Amino acid sequence: MCALTAGPGVTNGMSAMGSASMNNSPMLVLGGRAPAMRWGQGSLQEIDHVPFVRPLTKFAATADSTAEIPGLVDEALTAAVTPHSGPTFVDLPLDHVFMEAAESSESAALPRPWEGPAAEGVERAAALLRDAERPVIIAGTGLYWGRGEEQLLALASELRIPVFLNGLARGCLPADHPNFFSRARSTGLKGADVALVIGVPMDFRLGFGGSFGEETEIIVLGQA
């Protein structure tokens, strides 16, 4: 979470919000804002931030009253951690921040997105991996935010599948693990008959899907 002053503080923070969006990093940004009672009269650093930050965030809103602030913060926090996680923004007018409101006894419990039922088709995926002759795993940011490092370690160790790591997943498998590889990714992906892709977008890093062989069966889980 971070707090930014109005105007240049928020605009200077947009690069960080953009980075958090690309990395699916959950982040709550609280922005200062010129007083609502003086809006449009030229207060210091008066600017409407929401239209600027909305394309970079999962949720962006301005508090219209002091009483509305807790609910907006709860909503923003929930959106930030819900898959695919990312940055959210709440704009706080200066006059509302220094006013009082009745204390609320309700507070939203944050979701635990890494807990839940097995994904649809998991039996089919397990069968493909079990029967594969040249399986490979490539795991990325989605695995990291999903807290799947223990499951990755167990899967790689039990089935002895080569693993390549991408994005924030680097380090989720020990560098000295016998199934961790880093210098043969192109050969490994092209030569695989089954590839398990966990939390990795099919972007330029995977050749927009072209990094795999023409006959490779691809299992996608939690693509960011």
C-alpha positions as CSV (number, residue, x, y, z in Angstrom):
1,M,0.0,0.0,0.0
2,C,1.2,3.5,-0.7
3,A,-0.1,7.1,-0.2
4,L,0.5,9.8,-2.8
5,T,0.0,13.5,-2.7
6,A,-2.4,15.1,-5.1
7,G,-1.4,16.1,-8.7
8,P,2.2,15.3,-9.4
9,G,2.4,12.7,-6.6
10,V,-0.3,10.6,-8.3
11,T,1.0,11.1,-11.8
12,N,4.6,10.3,-10.8
13,G,3.2,7.1,-9.2
14,M,1.6,5.9,-12.5
15,S,4.7,4.1,-13.6
16,A,4.6,2.0,-10.4
17,M,0.9,1.3,-10.9
18,G,1.7,0.2,-14.5
19,S,4.4,-2.1,-13.3
20,A,2.1,-3.6,-10.6
21,S,-0.5,-4.1,-13.3
22,M,1.9,-6.0,-15.6
23,N,3.2,-8.1,-12.6
24,N,-0.2,-8.7,-11.1
25,S,1.1,-7.3,-7.9
26,P,-1.7,-6.5,-5.4
27,M,-1.3,-2.9,-4.3
28,L,-3.6,-0.3,-2.8
29,V,-2.8,3.3,-3.7
30,L,-4.4,6.1,-1.6
31,G,-4.4,9.4,-3.5
32,G,-4.7,12.9,-2.0
33,R,-7.2,15.2,-3.7
34,A,-8.2,18.8,-3.5
35,P,-11.1,19.5,-1.1
36,A,-14.5,18.6,-2.6
37,M,-16.0,21.8,-1.2
38,R,-13.6,23.8,-3.3
39,W,-13.5,21.6,-6.3
40,G,-13.2,23.6,-9.6
41,Q,-12.0,26.7,-7.9
42,G,-8.3,26.1,-8.4
43,S,-7.1,24.5,-5.2
44,L,-3.4,23.5,-4.9
45,Q,-2.6,20.6,-7.3
46,E,-6.3,20.1,-8.2
47,I,-6.7,17.4,-10.8
48,D,-9.1,14.5,-11.3
49,H,-6.9,11.5,-11.0
50,V,-9.3,8.7,-11.6
51,P,-9.5,9.0,-15.5
52,F,-5.7,8.9,-15.5
53,V,-5.2,5.8,-13.3
54,R,-8.3,3.8,-14.3
55,P,-6.6,2.1,-17.3
56,L,-3.8,0.9,-15.0
57,T,-5.9,-0.3,-12.1
58,K,-8.5,-2.9,-11.3
59,F,-10.5,-0.4,-9.3
60,A,-10.4,3.4,-9.1
61,A,-12.9,5.6,-7.3
62,T,-13.2,8.9,-5.4
63,A,-14.7,9.0,-1.9
64,D,-17.8,11.3,-1.9
65,S,-18.0,11.5,1.9
66,T,-16.1,10.5,5.0
67,A,-18.5,7.7,5.7
68,E,-17.8,6.2,2.3
69,I,-14.0,5.8,2.8
70,P,-14.0,2.5,4.8
71,G,-16.2,0.8,2.3
72,L,-14.2,2.0,-0.7
73,V,-10.9,0.9,1.0
74,D,-12.4,-2.6,1.7
75,E,-13.6,-2.9,-1.9
76,A,-10.2,-1.8,-3.3
77,L,-8.3,-4.2,-1.1
78,T,-10.6,-7.1,-2.2
79,A,-10.1,-6.2,-5.9
80,A,-6.4,-5.9,-5.4
81,V,-5.9,-9.5,-4.1
82,T,-8.6,-11.2,-6.3
83,P,-7.1,-13.0,-9.3
84,H,-5.7,-11.7,-11.4
85,S,-4.4,-9.5,-8.6
86,G,-3.2,-6.0,-9.3
87,P,-3.2,-2.3,-8.3
88,T,-6.3,-0.4,-7.1
89,F,-6.8,3.3,-6.3
90,V,-8.9,5.4,-3.9
91,D,-9.0,9.2,-4.1
92,L,-9.4,11.0,-0.8
93,P,-10.6,14.6,-0.9
94,L,-8.8,16.6,1.8
95,D,-11.9,17.9,3.5
96,H,-13.4,14.4,3.8
97,V,-10.2,13.0,5.3
98,F,-10.3,15.6,8.2
99,M,-14.0,15.1,8.9
100,E,-15.6,12.5,11.2
101,A,-18.1,9.7,10.5
102,A,-19.8,7.1,12.6
103,E,-17.6,4.1,13.3
104,S,-18.5,1.1,11.3
105,S,-18.3,-2.3,13.0
106,E,-18.3,-4.1,9.6
107,S,-15.0,-4.9,7.8
108,A,-14.7,-7.1,4.7
109,A,-12.6,-10.2,5.1
110,L,-10.0,-10.5,2.3
111,P,-10.4,-13.5,0.0
112,R,-7.8,-16.2,0.0
113,P,-7.6,-16.9,-3.7
114,W,-4.9,-19.6,-3.4
115,E,-7.4,-21.8,-1.6
116,G,-10.3,-23.5,-3.4
117,P,-11.5,-26.5,-5.4
118,A,-9.3,-28.1,-8.1
119,A,-9.5,-26.5,-11.5
120,E,-11.8,-27.9,-14.2
121,G,-10.0,-30.5,-16.3
122,V,-7.4,-31.4,-13.7
123,E,-7.8,-35.1,-14.2
124,R,-7.2,-34.8,-17.9
125,A,-4.1,-32.6,-17.3
126,A,-2.8,-35.1,-14.8
127,A,-3.2,-38.0,-17.3
128,L,-1.4,-36.0,-20.0
129,L,1.6,-35.3,-17.7
130,R,1.7,-38.9,-16.4
131,D,1.7,-40.4,-19.9
132,A,4.0,-37.8,-21.5
133,E,7.5,-38.8,-22.7
134,R,9.0,-35.3,-22.8
135,P,6.9,-33.2,-20.4
136,V,8.0,-29.7,-19.4
137,I,6.7,-27.1,-16.9
138,I,7.1,-23.4,-17.3
139,A,5.8,-21.4,-14.3
140,G,5.6,-17.6,-13.8
141,T,4.1,-14.8,-11.9
142,G,0.7,-16.4,-11.4
143,L,2.3,-19.3,-9.6
144,Y,4.1,-16.9,-7.3
145,W,1.0,-15.0,-6.3
146,G,-1.0,-18.2,-6.0
147,R,1.5,-19.5,-3.5
148,G,2.0,-22.7,-5.5
149,E,5.8,-23.2,-4.9
150,E,5.3,-26.2,-2.7
151,Q,3.0,-27.9,-5.2
152,L,5.4,-27.1,-8.0
153,L,8.2,-28.7,-6.0
154,A,6.2,-31.8,-5.3
155,L,5.1,-32.2,-8.9
156,A,8.5,-31.7,-10.4
157,S,10.1,-34.1,-7.9
158,E,7.5,-36.9,-8.2
159,L,7.2,-36.9,-12.0
160,R,10.8,-35.7,-12.6
161,I,9.6,-33.0,-15.0
162,P,12.0,-30.3,-16.2
163,V,11.0,-26.8,-14.9
164,F,11.7,-23.4,-16.4
165,L,10.8,-20.3,-14.4
166,N,9.5,-16.9,-15.6
167,G,8.8,-13.5,-14.0
168,L,8.2,-13.5,-10.3
169,A,8.3,-17.3,-10.1
170,R,12.1,-17.2,-10.3
171,G,13.2,-18.8,-7.0
172,C,10.1,-20.8,-6.5
173,L,12.1,-23.9,-7.3
174,P,15.6,-24.2,-5.7
175,A,18.4,-23.5,-8.2
176,D,20.1,-26.7,-7.2
177,H,17.0,-28.8,-7.7
178,P,17.8,-31.6,-10.3
179,N,14.7,-30.6,-12.4
180,F,15.4,-26.9,-12.5
181,F,16.8,-25.6,-15.9
182,S,17.5,-22.1,-17.1
183,R,19.8,-22.3,-20.2
184,A,17.9,-24.7,-22.4
185,R,14.4,-23.3,-22.4
186,S,14.1,-23.0,-26.2
187,T,15.1,-26.6,-26.8
188,G,13.0,-27.8,-23.8
189,L,9.8,-26.1,-24.9
190,K,10.1,-26.9,-28.6
191,G,10.9,-30.5,-27.9
192,A,8.2,-31.2,-25.3
193,D,5.2,-33.4,-26.1
194,V,3.2,-31.9,-23.2
195,A,3.8,-28.5,-21.6
196,L,2.3,-27.3,-18.3
197,V,2.1,-23.5,-18.4
198,I,1.4,-22.1,-14.9
199,G,0.7,-18.4,-14.5
200,V,2.6,-17.3,-17.6
201,P,1.0,-15.1,-20.3
202,M,1.4,-16.1,-23.9
203,D,3.2,-12.8,-24.6
204,F,6.5,-12.0,-26.3
205,R,8.5,-14.1,-23.7
206,L,6.8,-17.2,-25.1
207,G,6.8,-16.0,-28.7
208,F,3.0,-15.5,-28.4
209,G,2.7,-19.2,-28.2
210,G,5.3,-19.9,-30.9
211,S,8.0,-21.1,-28.4
212,F,6.3,-24.5,-28.2
213,G,6.5,-27.3,-30.8
214,E,3.8,-27.7,-33.4
215,E,2.8,-31.0,-31.8
216,T,3.1,-29.9,-28.2
217,E,-0.1,-30.3,-26.1
218,I,-0.3,-27.3,-23.9
219,I,-2.0,-27.2,-20.5
220,V,-2.6,-23.7,-19.3
221,L,-3.3,-23.0,-15.6
222,G,-3.8,-19.6,-14.1
223,Q,-2.6,-17.6,-17.1
224,A,-2.0,-14.0,-16.2
